[in-house]
Amino acid sequence: MKARGAWRIAKCWPASAPFVLAGCGRAPSFDILGSFFPAWLVCLAAGLLLTVVFRWLLLRIQIVIAAPILTYPSLAVLITLALWLTFFR
């Protein structure tokens, strides 16, 4: 009985290989001063920097945020994920 099940698996392997191996690929990373950083880390740094710029703009035009402890982290996550989706899909 076991030999029969193993034969079925061996028979189906070539047909299912593209689905199993579809996720294999080179990880998106950047070479910064000789050290490789994952792309999500670069997007996170850019998202935090853009959040600080956005905060500065809001203060400059004198718009008061009601709940900054919720707004700014949410804005940082939104910008980070938008950058990731834009550049790395």
C-alpha positions, 0 to 999 in steps of 0.5 A, a space after each residue: 500500500 505504501 509503495 502505491 502512495 509513493 508512486 502517486 506522489 512521485 508521479 505528480 511531483 513534476 506537475 506540482 513543482 512550479 507551484 511549490 517553487 514559485 516563491 523561490 527567488 532572489 530576495 529584494 535587498 540593497 547594498 549600502 556601504 558593502 552591507 546588504 539590507 532587506 528592501 522592507 527595511 529601506 522602505 521603513 526608513 523612508 516611511 519614517 522620514 516621510 512621516 517626519 516631513 509630513 508632521 513638519 508640514 502640518 505644523 508649518 500650516 498649523 493643522 492640529 492633529 487630535 490623536 497624534 499617538 495614533 495618527 503618526 504611527 498609522 501614517 508611517 505604516 501607510 507610507 511604508 506599505 505604499 512604498 513597498 507596494 509601489 517599488 516591489 509589488 
